[in-house]
């Protein structure tokens, strides 16, 4: 509130005595008021920064405990958590599960570090062998009946090593043979339809044939410019022939049918010597042997 009487006050900034005309006046001049405001803003900024710094600085976890979480193991070894969980999944690190928590013993971490040191030794001692066997482009065309442009396109897509010498392109023989071995037709398939035979037998156009074989994943092979499709698979897809009884279970199928965990299934397969085959990235287990092992008991 204002006053008609002059009031003697002391400036809060420069500490000088001055005459004020209001009871709320705290500074003797505009300059002192401005300096005090800047000082107040500066202190507020410093407090804010100190508060943020206090939030970011956390008490480091105690890594000397007997049992650690995967996150603490990752910090202890200075590697990512994803790697820790991969080691746990692969059985390199043993874990204890307690009340929805995953804990790792320090002794198991030491075992893992021994494993890592051995792996590093293997990696360091393993030297990359030089490539000495090559195909020329003409040899690849002649052996596998493919076009030159197709060779370059596939080699680029699959990172097949190549080199140039005296105007010719040489392709790694090992990589070329490996690629075509993967693409080779199943040797168990002995009967094939040509495109022309499918047109005549089923009255299909070329576009209908291409759509049909793609939709039903019909195995095919190429000889020169001719493409052949598995007769057995085409007849089954067309409903002419009955599908064969599968001789193998996938792991997922066996787990679902017999209500087993993956560990239990592998234990049975290993302990009872049940036949297994590897097809691509999938493991297949003999269907007759597993059915016989896990069949319901009976007295004859």
C-alpha positions as protocol buffer text, in pm:
chain_id: "A"
residue {
  index: 1
  type: UNK
  ca { x: 0 y: 0 z: 0 }
}
residue {
  index: 2
  type: UNK
  ca { x: 116 y: 353 z: -70 }
}
residue {
  index: 3
  type: UNK
  ca { x: 191 y: 616 z: 193 }
}
residue {
  index: 4
  type: UNK
  ca { x: 198 y: 997 z: 181 }
}
residue {
  index: 5
  type: UNK
  ca { x: 474 y: 995 z: 440 }
}
residue {
  index: 6
  type: UNK
  ca { x: 835 y: 939 z: 333 }
}
residue {
  index: 7
  type: UNK
  ca { x: 980 y: 619 z: 478 }
}
residue {
  index: 8
  type: UNK
  ca { x: 1346 y: 560 z: 546 }
}
residue {
  index: 9
  type: UNK
  ca { x: 1443 y: 206 z: 432 }
}
residue {
  index: 10
  type: UNK
  ca { x: 1759 y: 9 z: 368 }
}
residue {
  index: 11
  type: UNK
  ca { x: 1818 y: -133 z: 17 }
}
residue {
  index: 12
  type: UNK
  ca { x: 1826 y: -514 z: 17 }
}
residue {
  index: 13
  type: UNK
  ca { x: 2089 y: -519 z: -259 }
}
residue {
  index: 14
  type: UNK
  ca { x: 2342 y: -241 z: -192 }
}
residue {
  index: 15
  type: UNK
  ca { x: 2249 y: -193 z: 176 }
}
residue {
  index: 16
  type: UNK
  ca { x: 2222 y: 187 z: 129 }
}
residue {
  index: 17
  type: UNK
  ca { x: 1963 y: 396 z: 319 }
}
residue {
  index: 18
  type: UNK
  ca { x: 1703 y: 562 z: 95 }
}
residue {
  index: 19
  type: UNK
  ca { x: 1365 y: 737 z: 115 }
}
residue {
  index: 20
  type: UNK
  ca { x: 1076 y: 519 z: -3 }
}
residue {
  index: 21
  type: UNK
  ca { x: 724 y: 634 z: -90 }
}
residue {
  index: 22
  type: UNK
  ca { x: 572 y: 284 z: -60 }
}
residue {
  index: 23
  type: UNK
  ca { x: 592 y: 25 z: 214 }
}
residue {
  index: 24
  type: UNK
  ca { x: 655 y: -250 z: -45 }
}
residue {
  index: 25
  type: UNK
  ca { x: 963 y: -88 z: -197 }
}
residue {
  index: 26
  type: UNK
  ca { x: 1275 y: -300 z: -128 }
}
residue {
  index: 27
  type: UNK
  ca { x: 1545 y: -148 z: -350 }
}
residue {
  index: 28
  type: UNK
  ca { x: 1681 y: 203 z: -374 }
}
residue {
  index: 29
  type: UNK
  ca { x: 1694 y: 213 z: -755 }
}
residue {
  index: 30
  type: UNK
  ca { x: 1592 y: 34 z: -1069 }
}
residue {
  index: 31
  type: UNK
  ca { x: 1951 y: -86 z: -1113 }
}
residue {
  index: 32
  type: UNK
  ca { x: 1954 y: -260 z: -772 }
}
residue {
  index: 33
  type: UNK
  ca { x: 1615 y: -418 z: -838 }
}
residue {
  index: 34
  type: UNK
  ca { x: 1741 y: -550 z: -1175 }
}
residue {
  index: 35
  type: UNK
  ca { x: 2062 y: -693 z: -1025 }
}
residue {
  index: 36
  type: UNK
  ca { x: 1866 y: -862 z: -745 }
}
residue {
  index: 37
  type: UNK
  ca { x: 1629 y: -1019 z: -1000 }
}
residue {
  index: 38
  type: UNK
  ca { x: 1917 y: -1158 z: -1204 }
}
residue {
  index: 39
  type: UNK
  ca { x: 2079 y: -1299 z: -892 }
}
residue {
  index: 40
  type: UNK
  ca { x: 1753 y: -1467 z: -789 }
}
residue {
  index: 41
  type: UNK
  ca { x: 1707 y: -1624 z: -1135 }
}
residue {
  index: 42
  type: UNK
  ca { x: 2068 y: -1747 z: -1134 }
}
residue {
  index: 43
  type: UNK
  ca { x: 2022 y: -1917 z: -796 }
}
residue {
  index: 44
  type: UNK
  ca { x: 1701 y: -2085 z: -913 }
}
residue {
  index: 45
  type: UNK
  ca { x: 1878 y: -2223 z: -1221 }
}
residue {
  index: 46
  type: UNK
  ca { x: 2165 y: -2357 z: -1009 }
}
residue {
  index: 47
  type: UNK
  ca { x: 1921 y: -2530 z: -773 }
}
residue {
  index: 48
  type: UNK
  ca { x: 1735 y: -2682 z: -1069 }
}
residue {
  index: 49
  type: UNK
  ca { x: 2057 y: -2817 z: -1222 }
}
residue {
  index: 50
  type: UNK
  ca { x: 2170 y: -2961 z: -891 }
}
residue {
  index: 51
  type: UNK
  ca { x: 1832 y: -3131 z: -850 }
}
residue {
  index: 52
  type: UNK
  ca { x: 1856 y: -3287 z: -1199 }
}
residue {
  index: 53
  type: UNK
  ca { x: 2213 y: -3397 z: -1129 }
}
residue {
  index: 54
  type: UNK
  ca { x: 2101 y: -3563 z: -807 }
}
residue {
  index: 55
  type: UNK
  ca { x: 1837 y: -3756 z: -1000 }
}
residue {
  index: 56
  type: UNK
  ca { x: 2086 y: -3881 z: -1260 }
}
residue {
  index: 57
  type: UNK
  ca { x: 2342 y: -3992 z: -1001 }
}
residue {
  index: 58
  type: UNK
  ca { x: 2219 y: -4317 z: -854 }
}
residue {
  index: 59
  type: UNK
  ca { x: 2376 y: -4535 z: -596 }
}
residue {
  index: 60
  type: UNK
  ca { x: 2573 y: -4803 z: -785 }
}
residue {
  index: 61
  type: UNK
  ca { x: 2436 y: -5155 z: -736 }
}
residue {
  index: 62
  type: UNK
  ca { x: 2609 y: -5388 z: -497 }
}
residue {
  index: 63
  type: UNK
  ca { x: 2784 y: -5635 z: -724 }
}
residue {
  index: 64
  type: UNK
  ca { x: 2952 y: -5827 z: -444 }
}
residue {
  index: 65
  type: UNK
  ca { x: 2637 y: -6020 z: -355 }
}
residue {
  index: 66
  type: UNK
  ca { x: 2613 y: -6398 z: -378 }
}
residue {
  index: 67
  type: UNK
  ca { x: 2315 y: -6375 z: -616 }
}
residue {
  index: 68
  type: UNK
  ca { x: 2276 y: -6115 z: -891 }
}
residue {
  index: 69
  type: UNK
  ca { x: 2002 y: -6021 z: -1136 }
}
residue {
  index: 70
  type: UNK
  ca { x: 2075 y: -6044 z: -1513 }
}
residue {
  index: 71
  type: UNK
  ca { x: 2099 y: -5663 z: -1528 }
}
residue {
  index: 72
  type: UNK
  ca { x: 2360 y: -5662 z: -1251 }
}
residue {
  index: 73
  type: UNK
  ca { x: 2552 y: -5941 z: -1428 }
}
residue {
  index: 74
  type: UNK
  ca { x: 2552 y: -5732 z: -1746 }
}
residue {
  index: 75
  type: UNK
  ca { x: 2695 y: -5434 z: -1554 }
}
residue {
  index: 76
  type: UNK
  ca { x: 2952 y: -5654 z: -1382 }
}
residue {
  index: 77
  type: UNK
  ca { x: 3078 y: -5798 z: -1713 }
}
residue {
  index: 78
  type: UNK
  ca { x: 3024 y: -5474 z: -1908 }
}
residue {
  index: 79
  type: UNK
  ca { x: 2817 y: -5643 z: -2180 }
}
residue {
  index: 80
  type: UNK
  ca { x: 2458 y: -5605 z: -2297 }
}
residue {
  index: 81
  type: UNK
  ca { x: 2161 y: -5763 z: -2121 }
}
residue {
  index: 82
  type: UNK
  ca { x: 2063 y: -5932 z: -2448 }
}
residue {
  index: 83
  type: UNK
  ca { x: 2388 y: -6129 z: -2443 }
}
residue {
  index: 84
  type: UNK
  ca { x: 2327 y: -6233 z: -2081 }
}
residue {
  index: 85
  type: UNK
  ca { x: 1979 y: -6363 z: -2163 }
}
residue {
  index: 86
  type: UNK
  ca { x: 2120 y: -6549 z: -2465 }
}
residue {
  index: 87
  type: UNK
  ca { x: 2378 y: -6720 z: -2245 }
}
residue {
  index: 88
  type: UNK
  ca { x: 2101 y: -6811 z: -2000 }
}
residue {
  index: 89
  type: UNK
  ca { x: 1886 y: -6952 z: -2280 }
}
residue {
  index: 90
  type: UNK
  ca { x: 2179 y: -7157 z: -2418 }
}
residue {
  index: 91
  type: UNK
  ca { x: 2259 y: -7295 z: -2072 }
}
residue {
  index: 92
  type: UNK
  ca { x: 2598 y: -7126 z: -2044 }
}
residue {
  index: 93
  type: UNK
  ca { x: 2480 y: -6941 z: -1732 }
}
residue {
  index: 94
  type: UNK
  ca { x: 2271 y: -7134 z: -1482 }
}
residue {
  index: 95
  type: UNK
  ca { x: 1991 y: -6943 z: -1313 }
}
residue {
  index: 96
  type: UNK
  ca { x: 1760 y: -6980 z: -1016 }
}
residue {
  index: 97
  type: UNK
  ca { x: 1399 y: -6869 z: -1049 }
}
residue {
  index: 98
  type: UNK
  ca { x: 1245 y: -6748 z: -722 }
}
residue {
  index: 99
  type: UNK
  ca { x: 915 y: -6559 z: -691 }
}
residue {
  index: 100
  type: UNK
  ca { x: 918 y: -6449 z: -1057 }
}
residue {
  index: 101
  type: UNK
  ca { x: 1278 y: -6333 z: -1026 }
}
residue {
  index: 102
  type: UNK
  ca { x: 1576 y: -6465 z: -1217 }
}
residue {
  index: 103
  type: UNK
  ca { x: 1895 y: -6483 z: -1010 }
}
residue {
  index: 104
  type: UNK
  ca { x: 2248 y: -6583 z: -1104 }
}
residue {
  index: 105
  type: UNK
  ca { x: 2518 y: -6712 z: -869 }
}
residue {
  index: 106
  type: UNK
  ca { x: 2859 y: -6550 z: -882 }
}
residue {
  index: 107
  type: UNK
  ca { x: 3019 y: -6896 z: -919 }
}
residue {
  index: 108
  type: UNK
  ca { x: 2823 y: -6951 z: -1240 }
}
residue {
  index: 109
  type: UNK
  ca { x: 2944 y: -6616 z: -1371 }
}
residue {
  index: 110
  type: UNK
  ca { x: 3302 y: -6734 z: -1322 }
}
residue {
  index: 111
  type: UNK
  ca { x: 3221 y: -7049 z: -1520 }
}
residue {
  index: 112
  type: UNK
  ca { x: 3080 y: -6832 z: -1797 }
}
residue {
  index: 113
  type: UNK
  ca { x: 3391 y: -6615 z: -1810 }
}
residue {
  index: 114
  type: UNK
  ca { x: 3600 y: -6932 z: -1852 }
}
residue {
  index: 115
  type: UNK
  ca { x: 3373 y: -7031 z: -2142 }
}
residue {
  index: 116
  type: UNK
  ca { x: 3409 y: -6687 z: -2304 }
}
residue {
  index: 117
  type: UNK
  ca { x: 3787 y: -6695 z: -2275 }
}
residue {
  index: 118
  type: UNK
  ca { x: 3794 y: -7036 z: -2451 }
}
residue {
  index: 119
  type: UNK
  ca { x: 3565 y: -6908 z: -2726 }
}
residue {
  index: 120
  type: UNK
  ca { x: 3788 y: -6604 z: -2776 }
}
residue {
  index: 121
  type: UNK
  ca { x: 4092 y: -6831 z: -2802 }
}
residue {
  index: 122
  type: UNK
  ca { x: 3916 y: -7038 z: -3069 }
}
residue {
  index: 123
  type: UNK
  ca { x: 3820 y: -6726 z: -3262 }
}
residue {
  index: 124
  type: UNK
  ca { x: 4168 y: -6578 z: -3246 }
}
residue {
  index: 125
  type: UNK
  ca { x: 4340 y: -6901 z: -3355 }
}
residue {
  index: 126
  type: UNK
  ca { x: 4098 y: -6967 z: -3640 }
}
residue {
  index: 127
  type: UNK
  ca { x: 4233 y: -6813 z: -3957 }
}
residue {
  index: 128
  type: UNK
  ca { x: 4030 y: -6747 z: -4267 }
}
residue {
  index: 129
  type: UNK
  ca { x: 4142 y: -6982 z: -4543 }
}
residue {
  index: 130
  type: UNK
  ca { x: 4213 y: -6818 z: -4878 }
}
residue {
  index: 131
  type: UNK
  ca { x: 3991 y: -6905 z: -5175 }
}
residue {
  index: 132
  type: UNK
  ca { x: 4187 y: -7084 z: -5448 }
}
residue {
  index: 133
  type: UNK
  ca { x: 3923 y: -7279 z: -5648 }
}
residue {
  index: 134
  type: UNK
  ca { x: 3712 y: -7082 z: -5894 }
}
residue {
  index: 135
  type: UNK
  ca { x: 3460 y: -7117 z: -6176 }
}
residue {
  index: 136
  type: UNK
  ca { x: 3459 y: -6888 z: -6473 }
}
residue {
  index: 137
  type: UNK
  ca { x: 3123 y: -6740 z: -6570 }
}
residue {
  index: 138
  type: UNK
  ca { x: 3111 y: -6972 z: -6872 }
}
residue {
  index: 139
  type: UNK
  ca { x: 3170 y: -7278 z: -6653 }
}
residue {
  index: 140
  type: UNK
  ca { x: 2886 y: -7180 z: -6417 }
}
residue {
  index: 141
  type: UNK
  ca { x: 2652 y: -7130 z: -6716 }
}
residue {
  index: 142
  type: UNK
  ca { x: 2745 y: -7466 z: -6864 }
}
residue {
  index: 143
  type: UNK
  ca { x: 2727 y: -7666 z: -6540 }
}
residue {
  index: 144
  type: UNK
  ca { x: 2406 y: -7522 z: -6393 }
}
residue {
  index: 145
  type: UNK
  ca { x: 2228 y: -7406 z: -6713 }
}
residue {
  index: 146
  type: UNK
  ca { x: 2171 y: -7046 z: -6603 }
}
residue {
  index: 147
  type: UNK
  ca { x: 2203 y: -6708 z: -6772 }
}
residue {
  index: 148
  type: UNK
  ca { x: 2496 y: -6474 z: -6717 }
}
residue {
  index: 149
  type: UNK
  ca { x: 2277 y: -6191 z: -6584 }
}
residue {
  index: 150
  type: UNK
  ca { x: 2117 y: -6437 z: -6340 }
}
residue {
  index: 151
  type: UNK
  ca { x: 2463 y: -6535 z: -6207 }
}
residue {
  index: 152
  type: UNK
  ca { x: 2556 y: -6175 z: -6132 }
}
residue {
  index: 153
  type: UNK
  ca { x: 2220 y: -6104 z: -5967 }
}
residue {
  index: 154
  type: UNK
  ca { x: 2231 y: -6414 z: -5742 }
}
residue {
  index: 155
  type: UNK
  ca { x: 2598 y: -6360 z: -5654 }
}
residue {
  index: 156
  type: UNK
  ca { x: 2526 y: -6003 z: -5544 }
}
residue {
  index: 157
  type: UNK
  ca { x: 2223 y: -6108 z: -5338 }
}
residue {
  index: 158
  type: UNK
  ca { x: 2407 y: -6397 z: -5164 }
}
residue {
  index: 159
  type: UNK
  ca { x: 2752 y: -6232 z: -5129 }
}
residue {
  index: 160
  type: UNK
  ca { x: 2931 y: -6496 z: -5336 }
}
residue {
  index: 161
  type: UNK
  ca { x: 3303 y: -6401 z: -5356 }
}
residue {
  index: 162
  type: UNK
  ca { x: 3443 y: -6319 z: -5697 }
}
residue {
  index: 163
  type: UNK
  ca { x: 3762 y: -6184 z: -5849 }
}
residue {
  index: 164
  type: UNK
  ca { x: 3875 y: -6043 z: -6183 }
}
residue {
  index: 165
  type: UNK
  ca { x: 4178 y: -6156 z: -6381 }
}
residue {
  index: 166
  type: UNK
  ca { x: 4269 y: -6066 z: -6742 }
}
residue {
  index: 167
  type: UNK
  ca { x: 3921 y: -5948 z: -6827 }
}
residue {
  index: 168
  type: UNK
  ca { x: 3743 y: -6255 z: -6685 }
}
residue {
  index: 169
  type: UNK
  ca { x: 3525 y: -6292 z: -6376 }
}
residue {
  index: 170
  type: UNK
  ca { x: 3602 y: -6587 z: -6147 }
}
residue {
  index: 171
  type: UNK
  ca { x: 3350 y: -6713 z: -5888 }
}
residue {
  index: 172
  type: UNK
  ca { x: 3431 y: -6905 z: -5570 }
}
residue {
  index: 173
  type: UNK
  ca { x: 3369 y: -7270 z: -5653 }
}
residue {
  index: 174
  type: UNK
  ca { x: 3281 y: -7360 z: -5295 }
}
residue {
  index: 175
  type: UNK
  ca { x: 3018 y: -7087 z: -5260 }
}
residue {
  index: 176
  type: UNK
  ca { x: 2861 y: -7153 z: -5601 }
}
residue {
  index: 177
  type: UNK
  ca { x: 2833 y: -7529 z: -5535 }
}
residue {
  index: 178
  type: UNK
  ca { x: 2688 y: -7465 z: -5187 }
}
residue {
  index: 179
  type: UNK
  ca { x: 2423 y: -7231 z: -5327 }
}
residue {
  index: 180
  type: UNK
  ca { x: 2311 y: -7473 z: -5598 }
}
residue {
  index: 181
  type: UNK
  ca { x: 2320 y: -7767 z: -5354 }
}
residue {
  index: 182
  type: UNK
  ca { x: 2062 y: -7585 z: -5142 }
}
residue {
  index: 183
  type: UNK
  ca { x: 1850 y: -7520 z: -5452 }
}
residue {
  index: 184
  type: UNK
  ca { x: 1880 y: -7878 z: -5580 }
}
residue {
  index: 185
  type: UNK
  ca { x: 1550 y: -8070 z: -5599 }
}
residue {
  index: 186
  type: UNK
  ca { x: 1468 y: -8340 z: -5346 }
}
residue {
  index: 187
  type: UNK
  ca { x: 1629 y: -8663 z: -5473 }
}
residue {
  index: 188
  type: UNK
  ca { x: 1325 y: -8859 z: -5347 }
}
residue {
  index: 189
  type: UNK
  ca { x: 1111 y: -8689 z: -5614 }
}
residue {
  index: 190
  type: UNK
  ca { x: 1143 y: -8891 z: -5934 }
}
residue {
  index: 191
  type: UNK
  ca { x: 828 y: -8794 z: -6128 }
}
residue {
  index: 192
  type: UNK
  ca { x: 775 y: -8447 z: -6268 }
}
residue {
  index: 193
  type: UNK
  ca { x: 521 y: -8253 z: -6473 }
}
residue {
  index: 194
  type: UNK
  ca { x: 641 y: -8011 z: -6737 }
}
residue {
  index: 195
  type: UNK
  ca { x: 452 y: -7684 z: -6778 }
}
residue {
  index: 196
  type: UNK
  ca { x: 307 y: -7809 z: -7106 }
}
residue {
  index: 197
  type: UNK
  ca { x: 185 y: -8135 z: -6947 }
}
residue {
  index: 198
  type: UNK
  ca { x: 8 y: -7939 z: -6670 }
}
residue {
  index: 199
  type: UNK
  ca { x: -159 y: -7719 z: -6933 }
}
residue {
  index: 200
  type: UNK
  ca { x: -283 y: -8021 z: -7126 }
}
residue {
  index: 201
  type: UNK
  ca { x: -390 y: -8235 z: -6827 }
}
residue {
  index: 202
  type: UNK
  ca { x: -555 y: -7971 z: -6610 }
}
residue {
  index: 203
  type: UNK
  ca { x: -649 y: -7712 z: -6874 }
}
residue {
  index: 204
  type: UNK
  ca { x: -457 y: -7436 z: -6694 }
}
residue {
  index: 205
  type: UNK
  ca { x: -307 y: -7121 z: -6836 }
}
residue {
  index: 206
  type: UNK
  ca { x: 55 y: -7027 z: -6762 }
}
residue {
  index: 207
  type: UNK
  ca { x: -47 y: -6757 z: -6514 }
}
residue {
  index: 208
  type: UNK
  ca { x: -280 y: -7006 z: -6340 }
}
residue {
  index: 209
  type: UNK
  ca { x: 4 y: -7260 z: -6314 }
}
residue {
  index: 210
  type: UNK
  ca { x: 244 y: -7003 z: -6165 }
}
residue {
  index: 211
  type: UNK
  ca { x: -18 y: -6894 z: -5911 }
}
residue {
  index: 212
  type: UNK
  ca { x: -106 y: -7256 z: -5824 }
}
residue {
  index: 213
  type: UNK
  ca { x: 252 y: -7377 z: -5764 }
}
residue {
  index: 214
  type: UNK
  ca { x: 338 y: -7066 z: -5563 }
}
residue {
  index: 215
  type: UNK
  ca { x: 29 y: -7091 z: -5341 }
}
residue {
  index: 216
  type: UNK
  ca { x: 81 y: -7464 z: -5273 }
}
residue {
  index: 217
  type: UNK
  ca { x: 463 y: -7450 z: -5244 }
}
residue {
  index: 218
  type: UNK
  ca { x: 510 y: -7717 z: -5515 }
}
residue {
  index: 219
  type: UNK
  ca { x: 876 y: -7831 z: -5546 }
}
residue {
  index: 220
  type: UNK
  ca { x: 1027 y: -7754 z: -5884 }
}
residue {
  index: 221
  type: UNK
  ca { x: 1346 y: -7803 z: -6081 }
}
residue {
  index: 222
  type: UNK
  ca { x: 1494 y: -7625 z: -6380 }
}
residue {
  index: 223
  type: UNK
  ca { x: 1676 y: -7788 z: -6669 }
}
residue {
  index: 224
  type: UNK
  ca { x: 1794 y: -7531 z: -6918 }
}
residue {
  index: 225
  type: UNK
  ca { x: 1491 y: -7322 z: -7005 }
}
residue {
  index: 226
  type: UNK
  ca { x: 1244 y: -7594 z: -6902 }
}
residue {
  index: 227
  type: UNK
  ca { x: 1077 y: -7592 z: -6557 }
}
residue {
  index: 228
  type: UNK
  ca { x: 932 y: -7910 z: -6404 }
}
residue {
  index: 229
  type: UNK
  ca { x: 699 y: -7948 z: -6104 }
}
residue {
  index: 230
  type: UNK
  ca { x: 672 y: -8244 z: -5866 }
}
residue {
  index: 231
  type: UNK
  ca { x: 399 y: -8478 z: -5993 }
}
residue {
  index: 232
  type: UNK
  ca { x: 321 y: -8612 z: -5647 }
}
residue {
  index: 233
  type: UNK
  ca { x: 275 y: -8267 z: -5492 }
}
residue {
  index: 234
  type: UNK
  ca { x: 66 y: -8140 z: -5784 }
}
residue {
  index: 235
  type: UNK
  ca { x: -165 y: -8444 z: -5768 }
}
residue {
  index: 236
  type: UNK
  ca { x: -207 y: -8406 z: -5391 }
}
residue {
  index: 237
  type: UNK
  ca { x: -286 y: -8034 z: -5425 }
}
residue {
  index: 238
  type: UNK
  ca { x: -536 y: -8113 z: -5703 }
}
residue {
  index: 239
  type: UNK
  ca { x: -700 y: -8385 z: -5491 }
}
residue {
  index: 240
  type: UNK
  ca { x: -610 y: -8668 z: -5730 }
}
residue {
  index: 241
  type: UNK
  ca { x: -378 y: -8842 z: -5482 }
}
residue {
  index: 242
  type: UNK
  ca { x: -403 y: -8877 z: -5104 }
}
residue {
  index: 243
  type: UNK
  ca { x: -128 y: -8718 z: -4895 }
}
residue {
  index: 244
  type: UNK
  ca { x: 120 y: -8954 z: -4737 }
}
residue {
  index: 245
  type: UNK
  ca { x: 125 y: -9009 z: -4362 }
}
residue {
  index: 246
  type: UNK
  ca { x: 404 y: -8789 z: -4220 }
}
residue {
  index: 247
  type: UNK
  ca { x: 698 y: -8983 z: -4082 }
}
residue {
  index: 248
  type: UNK
  ca { x: 826 y: -8707 z: -3855 }
}
residue {
  index: 249
  type: UNK
  ca { x: 695 y: -8467 z: -3593 }
}
residue {
  index: 250
  type: UNK
  ca { x: 822 y: -8115 z: -3565 }
}
residue {
  index: 251
  type: UNK
  ca { x: 920 y: -8021 z: -3211 }
}
residue {
  index: 252
  type: UNK
  ca { x: 612 y: -7799 z: -3175 }
}
residue {
  index: 253
  type: UNK
  ca { x: 379 y: -8076 z: -3298 }
}
residue {
  index: 254
  type: UNK
  ca { x: 526 y: -8333 z: -3058 }
}
residue {
  index: 255
  type: UNK
  ca { x: 507 y: -8093 z: -2763 }
}
residue {
  index: 256
  type: UNK
  ca { x: 142 y: -8015 z: -2835 }
}
residue {
  index: 257
  type: UNK
  ca { x: 34 y: -8376 z: -2897 }
}
residue {
  index: 258
  type: UNK
  ca { x: 201 y: -8532 z: -2592 }
}
residue {
  index: 259
  type: UNK
  ca { x: 178 y: -8226 z: -2362 }
}
residue {
  index: 260
  type: UNK
  ca { x: 553 y: -8211 z: -2306 }
}
residue {
  index: 261
  type: UNK
  ca { x: 795 y: -7928 z: -2250 }
}
residue {
  index: 262
  type: UNK
  ca { x: 1084 y: -7886 z: -2490 }
}
residue {
  index: 263
  type: UNK
  ca { x: 1334 y: -8013 z: -2230 }
}
residue {
  index: 264
  type: UNK
  ca { x: 1124 y: -8323 z: -2159 }
}
residue {
  index: 265
  type: UNK
  ca { x: 1092 y: -8399 z: -2531 }
}
residue {
  index: 266
  type: UNK
  ca { x: 1467 y: -8371 z: -2593 }
}
residue {
  index: 267
  type: UNK
  ca { x: 1534 y: -8583 z: -2285 }
}
residue {
  index: 268
  type: UNK
  ca { x: 1311 y: -8865 z: -2416 }
}
residue {
  index: 269
  type: UNK
  ca { x: 1465 y: -8842 z: -2762 }
}
residue {
  index: 270
  type: UNK
  ca { x: 1820 y: -8856 z: -2626 }
}
residue {
  index: 271
  type: UNK
  ca { x: 1763 y: -9120 z: -2355 }
}
residue {
  index: 272
  type: UNK
  ca { x: 1569 y: -9360 z: -2582 }
}
residue {
  index: 273
  type: UNK
  ca { x: 1779 y: -9292 z: -2897 }
}
residue {
  index: 274
  type: UNK
  ca { x: 1484 y: -9173 z: -3104 }
}
residue {
  index: 275
  type: UNK
  ca { x: 1584 y: -9084 z: -3458 }
}
residue {
  index: 276
  type: UNK
  ca { x: 1608 y: -8714 z: -3542 }
}
residue {
  index: 277
  type: UNK
  ca { x: 1681 y: -8532 z: -3866 }
}
residue {
  index: 278
  type: UNK
  ca { x: 1770 y: -8172 z: -3933 }
}
residue {
  index: 279
  type: UNK
  ca { x: 1575 y: -7999 z: -4210 }
}
residue {
  index: 280
  type: UNK
  ca { x: 1688 y: -7642 z: -4256 }
}
residue {
  index: 281
  type: UNK
  ca { x: 1656 y: -7474 z: -3916 }
}
residue {
  index: 282
  type: UNK
  ca { x: 1398 y: -7728 z: -3792 }
}
residue {
  index: 283
  type: UNK
  ca { x: 1454 y: -8051 z: -3598 }
}
residue {
  index: 284
  type: UNK
  ca { x: 1224 y: -8341 z: -3692 }
}
residue {
  index: 285
  type: UNK
  ca { x: 1164 y: -8638 z: -3460 }
}
residue {
  index: 286
  type: UNK
  ca { x: 1065 y: -8986 z: -3581 }
}
residue {
  index: 287
  type: UNK
  ca { x: 687 y: -9019 z: -3558 }
}
residue {
  index: 288
  type: UNK
  ca { x: 662 y: -9404 z: -3531 }
}
residue {
  index: 289
  type: UNK
  ca { x: 931 y: -9425 z: -3261 }
}
residue {
  index: 290
  type: UNK
  ca { x: 784 y: -9143 z: -3053 }
}
residue {
  index: 291
  type: UNK
  ca { x: 429 y: -9279 z: -3087 }
}
residue {
  index: 292
  type: UNK
  ca { x: 550 y: -9622 z: -2971 }
}
residue {
  index: 293
  type: UNK
  ca { x: 742 y: -9478 z: -2675 }
}
residue {
  index: 294
  type: UNK
  ca { x: 462 y: -9253 z: -2549 }
}
residue {
  index: 295
  type: UNK
  ca { x: 168 y: -9481 z: -2634 }
}
residue {
  index: 296
  type: UNK
  ca { x: -78 y: -9559 z: -2353 }
}
residue {
  index: 297
  type: UNK
  ca { x: 14 y: -9870 z: -2153 }
}
residue {
  index: 298
  type: UNK
  ca { x: -183 y: -10187 z: -2224 }
}
residue {
  index: 299
  type: UNK
  ca { x: -187 y: -10551 z: -2116 }
}
residue {
  index: 300
  type: UNK
  ca { x: -226 y: -10807 z: -2393 }
}
